[in-house]
Amino acid sequence: MEHQVSFSGHLIFIGFGTIARAILPLLLSQEHIPVKRITVIAPIIDHNIWFKERGIRFVRQALTEHSFVQVLDRVVRQDDFIVNLSVEVSSLALITYAFDRGALYLDTCVEPWAGGYDDPRLELSRRTNYALRHDVLALRKKLGKGPTAVVAHGANPGLITHLLKAGLVDLALQLNHPLPQNRDGVDWARLCMETGIKVIHFAERDTQVSHRIKQDDEFVNTWSVEGFISEGSQPAELGWGSHERTWPASARRHRFGARNAIYLERPSASVRVKTWTPLGGPCLGLMITHHEIASTADLLTVKKGQSLVYRPTVHYAYHPCNDALLSIHELIGRGWQTQRQERILNSEIESGGGDALGVLLMGHALNAYWFGSILSVDEARALVPFNNATSLQVAAGVLAGVVWAVEHPARGIVEPEQMDYERVLEVARPYLGTLVGQRTDWTPSGNHHEASGEGAVEDWQFEHFTRL
Ligand code: NAD
């Protein structure tokens, strides 16, 4: 008989960086799931007294393609929960391992082994998140039902999919538009189509600053420098909307999978897009690639037989903290030769800044509507130690994903799109600051529409967002 997974209370964290430190205090203070033991596996363990006093077990070890089974076998038992918060450790290898051992699993992205993001032997199409997701979907098909493995569940990817659904419901309410249903519940694709949405940005602005400004030859960020550089060096990607009329320069189609997304032959950190968030209004973001561009493009596609009827254009538009923008500028300027120093901003961040992470739904009767979390660094610090605004939004996503997996332990591989958005947001909500829904008359073309005017399809073409 198949083993019924039931959480043992032992969590194994792989990696001990910004996000692991952010989630541990959160996990130890929550009451949704029982936590009996925590083990952390990472090559560098620079823990402070806070972690020591809580009885967390630390294993100083790097996981590699050759050693990971041996290392994990000493720690992992059936019904344990593996949370991958490392860089350079393959998600597919860990998912397969967790599945074989009867353990639960969560990841905040889909990570390849070291060197996988910029392996020169791989053609560009294979270095995209679309391709990494394609491999995860193939593994899901192969493994079938089993212990739950939640993939791509931090803030974005992760919470952003749940914010997207909540934002769509909010917008439908304001438009007095009924929620179309399918056998899974709300038909999100049809809702987008019926409300006339043409473009969706996962629009994020980080306004956190330190009094210590960035030095030359230094990369500064509010979360992983390595993680940011990895995704910034992958090709730019977007779900390609059915309203689009102009094929972007350097854009390519994939020759495998659902083909709902395309990629540009340019590193994603080098593509700038106009966007809007309530934190400062219009701004210029980077079109960093993420898992959610392809998973939400899937969720929001309407087809008739094999023919595409509708899909919005979807992509990330990220204005990182000012010093991270300068760091990217410097990195690209020196031909991607990484800076010698790196600094993650945390306790040195000045009061007042924060992170706005949400969805910008565009092209409907209210013109554009942003829905998401605005969290200040002061709120984040008051809520959970060792956090800035960005890390707490991610940690909230990890916590909610872990809780959901424990509550649904036998679902096999799951993306955020298959989870219950209301339950996930309920768990994450206390750590998200203010949830804001705000309309704006901003457009990328500069044409302003009255509240009642839907605006022409022309105004929402991808080319307007990239034309500077
Ligand atoms: P970080 O760079 O601060 O920490 C990475 C950790 O991985 C470090 O502790 C490092 O020692 C460890 N590590 C490196 N190689 C390892 C190996 N071979 N075996 C075991 N551990 C190893 O990163 P972070 O900011 O904490 O982010 C962690 C992960 O979460 C990254 O993959 C990042 O891309 C992802 N992330 C996702 C989101 C999201 O919202 N979905 C947001 C932020 C970060």
Residues whose N, C-alpha, C, O or C-beta is under 5 A from the ligand:
A	BS01	NAD	I14 G15 F16 G17 T18 I19 A20 I41 A42 P43 I44 Q61 A62 L63 T64 L85 S86 V87 E88 V89 T108 H153 G154 A155 N156 P157 G158 W223 S224 V225 E226 G227 V394
